[in-house]
Amino acid sequence: MPVKRVKPVPSDIEIAQAAEMLPIREIMAQLGLTEDDVNLYGKYKAKVHLDVIDKIKDRPQGKYIDVTAITPTPLGEGKSTTMVGLTQALGSVLGKKVMCCIRQPSMGPTFNIKGGAAGGGYSQVIPMEDFNLHLTGDIHAISVAHNLVAAAIDTRMYHESRQTDEGLKKRGISRLDIDPDTITWNRVVDVCDRSLREIQVGLNDDKLADGSPSPIFPRKTGVDITVSSELMAILALASSLKDLRERVGRVVIGLDKKGNPVNLEQLGVAGSVAVLLKDALMPNLMQTLEGQPAFVHCGPFANIAHGNSSIVADQIALRLADYVVTESGFGADIGMEKFFDIKCRYSGLIPNAVVLVATVRALKMHGGGPKVTPGAPLDKAYTEENLELLEAGLGNLGVHIKNALRFGIPVVVAVNSFTTDTDAELEMVRKYAVSMGAEDSVVTKHWAEGGDGAAKLAEAVVAACEKPSNFEFLYPLEWSIKQKIEHIAKTIYGADGVSYELLAEEQIARYEKAGFGKLPICMAKTHLSLSHDPALKGVPKGFIVPVREVRASVGAGFIYPLIGKMSTMPGLATYPAYMLIDIDLETGKVVGLS
């Protein structure tokens, strides 16, 4: 039931609130699901039970499409909007049985500069307010579970510093003897708050019972944003409740004083964490503006974690629909590479096509266009025809096409058009993409026209899904940690090499000694450049990737190096989005959410 479109195009939230949503029971009926298969959350949302996977396991598997993008700019590329527009086109225009699988946004970016992540214009997942805010409480569950672990760590060290081995034994626990200097488990909160990046805990507990100084407290630690938690990554990568429980038990929070890893099973908190996450493992069912089913599940950042929605959502969707459209966070150098090298390794699912989103104005910025300040008027370089500037930035698109093709999957480029783009500019991008090996390159207008505006893209994607593929991972797991880091840096980013700070060298040695060296790599780097430096646009050359620190997410199943100044807690902007958000007291509706 397509939403009624008007011009000029209203704000995202006005469009979402004007839509006549289908009851979630009708969305369930499209998929052959009954109330026994779900937990209903009001009229328009439901959580789908994991036992549905067994119920539908004999159905044929649908086509699997990953949407990615060129290197992001402050101008925005519209990747989520394109993913939803493509889903709507496949369903509403081509009549395909289709679902999309999209991440749940963190409320940090929602109340900061980026805003929500439900899509935009006439290509959205609704209800938009629920999507961008609390939804069904999954992120809150992760926050509580993560902070329970943090409390368990400090509590264990507190009691071990005050009791003998015999005293601990009487209480049924053994001494772990955690080395405080090796703890990598911070606390989390789902807001952007740079003031909490480094904190001290235990300030009121600096003396032992005999009056001597505590050997542990106070100690330095920090606070990360919730979506960077390893528990979020585990939720997204677990294939079942059993797998979730095993992964949680394997989480390493630090080392003991002999250099041995200490995990959540030893800490005694793994069972409680799994209990807190068991309902969150069920994907959330919603709908697009044009009535196609949408799974909204998990929200790991792509510049910190692996940046993809959940494996269980994809597993279920691929048996319920003939086409499943998902997205990878940020550019193809980050989310897509991690999608293939991490998510696909654990799921065993291989996409049939990659859709790479580009815009004329973003490519102009990569060509050396003037700085863009959020909220300020755009320079005429972005609003008037400038073929020379555009041509200078096309190399960024070329690198991403080349990187996608490295994995052996057909690529279709979606040129997400804006009203200021000229026909000559759009055609230049389209022809360049095809010359670089894309199966096709299609101009889309889904923001203003919904599924109708992505019809040609949908046709190109259907055709690409029928093409042969020759998928292969970027690197073998048997390589050392450094070999894998350096291969990603040189092959995907175009770096000349990699440098390691002393701390990173020490951590790599510890992890390989502990047997973690065969895990895949999840690079934590800026999303604003192919390099480590967000100021370097286009196709940077002659740079060295600096590895500051290396952490092990053993439960999630990857090693993640922190590159350059990459932080696991973002800061708020001068004029964040929360200044515009309020409640209309007459209608009770949310206003200002974008």
C-alpha positions in Angstrom: 0.0 0.0 0.0 2.2 2.9 -1.2 2.2 6.0 0.8 0.7 9.1 -0.8 3.6 11.3 -2.1 3.5 15.1 -2.1 5.8 17.8 -3.4 7.9 19.5 -2.2 9.0 16.5 -0.2 8.2 17.0 3.5 10.6 16.1 6.4 11.3 12.5 7.1 9.3 12.5 10.3 6.3 14.2 8.6 6.3 11.6 5.9 6.6 8.8 8.4 3.8 10.1 10.6 1.5 10.6 7.6 1.9 7.0 6.5 -1.0 4.6 6.9 0.9 1.7 8.4 -0.2 -1.9 8.0 -0.8 -3.7 11.3 2.2 -6.0 12.0 -0.1 -9.0 11.8 -0.5 -8.2 8.0 3.2 -8.0 7.6 3.5 -11.4 9.4 0.9 -12.9 7.1 2.9 -11.8 4.0 5.7 -14.0 5.4 3.6 -16.9 6.6 4.2 -16.2 10.2 1.6 -16.7 13.0 1.3 -15.2 16.5 2.9 -18.4 17.8 6.1 -17.3 15.9 6.4 -13.9 17.5 6.2 -11.7 20.5 4.0 -8.7 19.7 5.2 -5.2 20.7 2.1 -3.1 20.2 0.3 -2.8 16.8 3.3 -2.2 14.5 6.3 -4.2 15.9 7.1 -7.8 16.8 10.1 -9.9 17.8 10.4 -13.1 15.7 11.3 -16.3 17.6 14.5 -18.1 16.7 12.7 -21.5 16.4 11.3 -20.1 13.1 14.7 -21.0 11.6 14.0 -24.7 12.1 10.4 -24.3 10.9 11.4 -22.9 7.5 14.8 -24.6 7.1 13.6 -26.6 4.0 12.5 -23.6 2.1 14.8 -22.4 -0.8 17.2 -19.6 0.0 16.6 -16.2 -1.5 19.0 -13.9 -3.3 21.3 -11.9 -0.9 22.2 -8.3 -1.7 24.6 -6.1 0.3 24.3 -2.3 0.0 27.5 -0.3 0.6 28.9 3.1 -0.4 31.8 5.3 -1.4 33.8 7.0 1.4 31.2 9.0 3.4 31.3 12.8 3.5 29.3 15.3 5.6 27.0 15.6 2.6 25.6 12.1 3.1 25.4 9.4 0.5 22.0 7.9 1.3 23.0 4.3 1.8 20.2 3.3 4.1 17.7 5.3 2.0 18.9 3.4 -1.1 18.6 0.1 0.7 15.0 0.8 1.6 14.2 2.3 -1.8 15.6 -0.8 -3.5 13.5 -3.0 -1.2 10.4 -1.0 -2.1 11.2 -1.2 -5.8 11.7 -4.9 -5.7 8.4 -5.4 -3.9 6.0 -2.6 -5.1 7.3 -2.3 -8.7 8.7 -5.7 -9.7 6.4 -7.7 -7.5 9.1 -9.7 -5.8 8.8 -11.2 -2.4 11.4 -9.1 -0.6 12.7 -8.2 2.9 15.3 -5.8 4.1 17.6 -6.3 7.1 18.8 -3.1 8.6 20.7 -2.1 11.8 19.0 -0.4 14.8 20.7 3.0 15.3 22.4 4.1 18.4 20.8 7.0 20.2 24.2 8.6 20.3 24.2 9.7 16.7 20.4 10.1 16.7 20.7 12.9 19.2 24.0 14.2 17.7 24.8 15.3 14.0 23.9 12.2 12.0 20.3 11.9 13.2 18.3 8.6 12.7 19.0 5.8 10.3 15.6 4.6 9.2 16.2 5.8 5.6 14.8 9.1 4.3 12.2 10.8 2.2 9.8 8.3 0.7 12.2 5.4 1.4 12.0 4.7 5.1 11.3 2.0 7.7 8.4 2.9 9.9 7.3 3.7 12.6 10.3 6.0 12.4 10.2 7.3 16.0 10.2 3.7 17.4 13.0 2.7 14.9 15.3 5.5 16.0 14.6 5.5 19.8 13.9 2.6 22.2 12.4 0.1 19.7 12.1 -3.1 21.8 14.9 -2.4 24.3 17.7 -4.4 22.7 20.4 -1.7 23.2 19.3 -1.1 26.8 19.7 -4.9 27.4 23.2 -4.7 26.0 24.0 -1.7 28.2 22.9 -3.4 31.4 24.6 -6.7 30.5 27.9 -4.9 29.7 27.9 -2.9 32.8 27.1 -5.9 34.9 30.3 -7.4 33.6 32.2 -4.2 34.5 30.8 -4.3 38.0 31.6 -8.0 38.3 35.3 -7.3 37.4 35.7 -4.6 40.0 33.8 -6.5 42.6 36.0 -9.6 42.1 39.2 -7.6 42.5 37.8 -5.8 45.5 37.0 -9.0 47.4 40.1 -10.8 46.3 42.2 -7.9 47.7 40.5 -8.2 51.1 40.2 -12.0 51.6 42.5 -15.0 51.8 42.3 -17.9 49.4 40.6 -19.9 52.2 38.0 -17.2 52.7 37.2 -17.1 49.0 37.0 -20.9 48.8 34.4 -20.9 51.6 32.2 -18.7 49.3 32.6 -21.1 46.4 35.0 -19.0 44.3 38.7 -19.2 43.4 41.2 -16.4 43.1 41.4 -15.0 39.5 44.2 -12.5 40.4 43.2 -10.1 37.5 46.0 -7.7 36.5 44.2 -4.3 36.6 46.6 -2.9 33.9 45.4 -5.4 31.3 41.6 -4.8 31.7 40.1 -3.8 28.3 36.5 -3.8 29.5 35.1 -0.3 30.0 31.6 0.7 31.0 29.1 1.8 28.3 26.3 4.3 27.7 24.3 4.9 24.6 25.0 8.6 24.2 27.9 10.6 22.8 29.8 11.9 25.8 33.5 12.7 25.3 33.9 13.7 29.0 33.6 10.0 30.0 36.3 8.7 27.6 38.7 8.4 30.6 37.5 8.1 34.2 38.7 6.8 37.6 36.7 4.3 39.7 37.1 3.2 43.3 37.9 6.7 44.6 36.1 5.9 47.9 37.9 2.6 48.4 41.5 3.4 48.6 42.3 1.6 51.9 42.3 -2.0 53.0 40.8 -3.1 56.2 44.2 -2.8 58.0 44.5 0.8 56.7 47.1 0.0 54.1 46.6 1.3 50.5 44.5 -0.8 48.1 46.7 -2.5 45.4 43.9 -2.0 42.9 41.8 1.1 43.6 41.4 3.8 42.5 42.1 2.7 38.9 41.8 4.4 35.5 39.1 3.1 33.1 36.7 4.6 30.6 33.3 4.7 29.1 32.5 3.6 25.5 29.3 4.0 23.5 27.1 1.0 23.9 27.1 -0.1 20.2 30.9 -0.5 20.5 30.4 -3.2 23.2 31.6 -6.7 22.3 28.2 -7.9 23.5 26.6 -5.9 20.6 29.0 -7.6 18.2 28.2 -11.0 19.7 24.5 -10.4 19.4 25.0 -9.6 15.7 27.3 -12.6 15.0 25.6 -15.3 17.1 23.7 -17.9 15.0 21.6 -19.3 17.9 21.0 -19.0 21.6 23.5 -21.8 22.2 26.1 -19.9 20.1 25.3 -16.7 22.0 25.9 -18.4 25.3 29.2 -20.0 24.2 30.5 -16.7 22.8 29.6 -14.8 25.9 31.5 -17.3 28.0 34.6 -16.8 25.8 34.7 -13.0 26.2 38.2 -12.0 27.6 38.2 -9.0 29.8 42.0 -9.0 30.6 44.8 -11.1 31.9 45.8 -12.5 35.3 49.1 -11.6 36.8 50.7 -14.7 35.1 49.6 -13.5 31.7 46.7 -15.9 31.2 43.4 -14.7 29.7 40.5 -14.2 32.1 37.0 -14.7 30.5 33.4 -14.3 31.6 32.9 -18.0 32.4 35.7 -17.7 35.0 34.3 -14.5 36.3 30.9 -16.3 36.9 28.9 -13.7 35.0 28.4 -15.4 31.6 25.1 -17.0 32.5 23.5 -13.8 33.7 24.7 -11.9 30.6 23.2 -14.5 28.3 19.9 -14.2 30.3 19.8 -10.5 29.8 20.5 -10.9 26.0 18.2 -13.9 25.2 15.2 -11.8 24.1 17.4 -9.3 22.4 18.7 -12.1 20.1 15.2 -12.2 18.4 15.1 -9.9 15.4 12.6 -7.0 15.3 10.0 -7.1 12.5 8.8 -3.7 11.1 7.8 -2.4 7.6 8.8 0.0 4.9 6.7 2.9 3.8 5.3 0.7 1.0 4.5 -2.2 3.2 7.5 -4.6 2.7 8.7 -6.5 5.7 11.9 -5.2 7.4 14.0 -6.8 10.1 15.7 -4.2 12.4 18.3 -5.8 14.5 21.6 -5.0 16.2 23.7 -1.8 15.6 27.4 -2.3 15.8 29.3 0.7 14.4 31.3 0.0 11.3 34.2 2.3 12.2 34.6 0.6 15.6 33.0 -2.8 15.3 32.0 -4.8 12.2 29.1 -2.6 11.2 26.4 -5.1 10.1 23.0 -6.2 11.2 22.5 -9.7 12.6 23.2 -13.1 11.2 19.9 -14.5 12.6 17.9 -11.8 10.9 19.5 -12.7 7.5 19.1 -16.4 8.2 15.4 -16.1 8.7 14.8 -13.5 6.0 16.6 -15.6 3.3 14.1 -18.4 3.9 11.0 -16.1 4.1 11.7 -14.0 1.0 13.1 -14.4 -2.5 15.3 -11.3 -2.2 16.9 -10.0 1.0 18.6 -6.5 1.0 20.9 -5.6 3.8 23.6 -2.9 4.3 27.1 -2.6 5.6 28.1 0.5 7.5 30.0 3.4 6.0 32.2 2.9 2.9 33.1 -0.4 1.2 36.6 -0.2 2.8 35.0 -0.6 6.2 31.5 -2.2 6.5 31.7 -4.2 3.3 35.1 -5.6 4.0 34.0 -6.6 7.5 30.8 -8.0 6.1 32.7 -10.4 3.9 35.7 -11.2 6.1 33.9 -11.4 9.4 30.1 -11.8 9.1 30.2 -14.1 6.0 32.9 -16.3 7.7 30.6 -16.9 10.7 27.2 -17.1 8.8 28.3 -19.1 5.8 26.1 -16.9 3.7 27.5 -15.4 0.5 25.8 -12.4 -1.2 24.7 -12.6 -4.9 25.3 -8.9 -5.5 26.8 -5.7 -4.1 25.1 -2.3 -4.6 27.6 0.5 -4.2 26.0 3.9 -3.5 27.6 7.2 -4.8 26.5 10.8 -5.2 27.7 13.5 -7.5 28.2 16.0 -4.6 30.2 13.6 -2.5 32.5 12.7 -5.4 33.0 16.5 -5.9 34.2 16.7 -2.3 36.6 13.8 -2.9 37.8 15.7 -5.9 39.0 18.6 -3.8 35.7 20.5 -3.3 35.4 23.1 -0.4 34.8 22.1 3.2 31.2 21.4 4.2 29.9 22.6 7.5 26.7 20.9 8.8 23.9 23.4 8.8 25.7 26.0 6.6 24.6 26.7 3.0 26.4 24.5 0.4 29.1 26.1 -1.7 28.1 26.5 -5.4 30.7 23.9 -6.3 28.1 21.3 -5.0 25.0 22.9 -6.4 26.1 23.9 -9.9 27.6 21.8 -12.7 31.3 21.2 -12.3 32.5 18.3 -14.4 36.2 19.0 -13.8 35.8 18.7 -10.0 33.6 15.7 -10.3 36.1 13.9 -12.6 38.8 14.6 -10.0 36.8 12.7 -7.4 35.8 9.7 -9.4 38.9 7.8 -8.3 37.3 7.2 -4.9 34.4 5.4 -6.5 36.8 3.4 -8.6 38.7 2.1 -5.6 35.5 0.9 -3.9 34.3 -0.8 -7.1 37.7 -2.5 -7.3 37.6 -3.5 -3.7 34.1 -5.0 -4.0 35.2 -7.0 -7.1 38.2 -8.4 -5.2 35.7 -10.7 -3.3 34.3 -12.0 -6.6 30.8 -10.6 -6.3 29.0 -8.7 -9.1 28.7 -4.9 -8.4 25.9 -2.5 -9.3 26.5 1.2 -8.7 23.5 3.3 -7.6 24.0 7.0 -8.4 21.7 8.6 -5.7 20.6 11.8 -7.4 19.9 15.2 -6.0 17.9 18.0 -7.6 21.1 20.0 -8.2 22.8 17.2 -10.2 22.9 17.8 -13.9 22.4 15.1 -16.6 26.0 15.5 -17.7 27.3 14.9 -14.2 25.1 11.9 -13.6 26.1 10.4 -16.9 29.8 10.9 -16.1 29.5 8.9 -12.9 27.4 6.2 -14.6 29.8 5.7 -17.5 32.9 5.7 -15.2 31.4 3.0 -12.9 30.7 0.7 -15.9 34.3 1.3 -17.2 35.6 0.2 -13.8 33.9 -3.1 -13.9 30.4 -2.5 -12.5 27.8 -4.8 -14.0 25.6 -1.7 -14.4 25.2 1.9 -13.0 21.8 3.4 -12.5 20.6 6.8 -11.5 18.0 6.6 -8.7 15.4 9.0 -7.3 14.0 6.9 -4.5 14.2 9.7 -1.8 11.6 11.7 -3.7 9.8 8.9 -5.5 10.0 5.8 -3.2 10.1 2.4 -5.0 9.2 4.0 -8.3 12.4 6.0 -8.2 14.5 2.8 -7.8 12.8 0.6 -10.3 15.7 0.6 -12.8 18.1 -0.1 -10.0 15.9 -3.1 -8.9 16.0 -4.5 -12.5 19.8 -4.1 -12.6 20.2 -5.9 -9.2 17.9 -8.8 -10.2 20.0 -9.2 -13.3 23.3 -9.0 -11.3 22.0 -11.7 -8.9 21.8 -14.1 -11.8 25.5 -13.5 -12.8 28.1 -16.1 -11.8 30.3 -15.2 -8.8 33.6 -16.5 -7.5 33.6 -15.4 -3.8 36.8 -15.6 -1.8 37.9 -14.0 1.5 40.6 -11.3 1.5 43.0 -13.3 3.7 43.3 -16.7 5.3 42.9 -16.9 9.0 46.2 -18.8 9.3 48.1 -15.6 8.7 49.6 -13.8 11.7 47.7 -10.8 13.2 50.2 -8.4 11.6 50.0 -10.1 8.2 46.3 -9.7 8.2 46.4 -6.0 9.4 49.0 -5.1 6.8 47.2 -6.9 3.9 43.9 -5.0 4.7 45.8 -1.7 4.9 47.7 -2.1 1.7 45.1 -3.9 -0.4 41.9 -2.1 0.7 43.1 1.3 1.9 46.1 1.7 -0.5 48.6 2.3 2.3 52.3 2.0 1.9 52.6 0.2 5.2 51.7 -0.1 8.9 53.4 1.2 12.0 52.8 -0.1 15.6 53.0 1.7 18.9 54.8 -0.3 21.7 51.4 -1.1 23.4 50.1 -2.5 20.2 53.2 -4.7 19.7 52.9 -6.0 23.3 49.2 -6.7 22.9 49.7 -8.6 19.6 52.4 -10.7 21.2 50.1 -11.5 24.1 47.1 -12.4 21.9 49.1 -14.7 19.7 50.6 -16.4 22.7 47.1 -16.9 24.1 46.0 -18.6 20.9 43.9 -15.7 19.5 46.0 -15.0 16.4 43.8 -17.0 14.0 40.8 -14.6 14.4 39.7 -12.3 11.6 40.6 -8.6 11.8 38.1 -5.8 12.5 39.9 -2.5 11.8 38.7 0.5 13.9 39.5 3.5 11.8 37.9 6.7 10.5 35.1 6.3 8.0 35.8 9.7 6.4 38.8 8.6 4.4 40.3 5.5 2.8 43.3 6.3 5.1 43.5 6.8 8.8 43.3 10.6 8.5 39.8 12.0 8.0 41.2 15.0 6.2 42.6 13.0 3.3 39.8 12.7 0.7 39.7 11.0 -2.7 42.4 8.4 -3.1 45.2 9.1 -0.6 48.7 8.0 -1.5 52.0 7.6 0.4 50.5 7.1 3.9 51.4 4.7 6.7 48.5 3.3 8.9 49.4 3.8 12.6 48.1 1.1 14.9 47.8 2.7 18.4 46.3 -0.3 20.3 45.0 -3.8 19.6 42.1 -5.4 21.5 40.7 -8.9 21.3 37.0 -9.5 21.1 37.4 -13.3 21.6 33.7 -13.9 22.2 32.6 -12.0 19.1 35.5 -13.6 17.3 37.8 -10.9 16.0 40.8 -8.8 16.8 40.3 -5.1 16.5 43.2 -2.7 16.0 42.6 1.0 16.9 44.0 3.1 14.1 45.3 6.6 14.7 43.0 8.8 16.8 40.0 6.4 16.6 37.8 6.7 19.7 35.3 4.2 21.1 33.2 7.1 22.6 32.2 9.9 20.1 31.6 13.5 21.3 28.7 15.8 20.7 28.7 18.6 18.1 28.3 22.3 18.9 24.7 22.2 17.7 23.5 18.6 18.2 20.2 17.2 17.0 18.7 17.0 20.5 18.2 20.8 20.4 15.5 20.3 17.7 13.7 17.3 19.2 10.5 17.8 21.3 7.0 16.7 21.8 3.9 18.4 20.3 1.8 18.7 23.4 -1.4 18.9 21.5 -0.9 15.7 19.5 1.6 13.9 21.6 3.8 13.3 18.5 7.6 13.6 18.4 8.8 16.6 16.4 12.2 17.5 15.1 13.6 13.9 14.8 15.5 13.5 11.6 
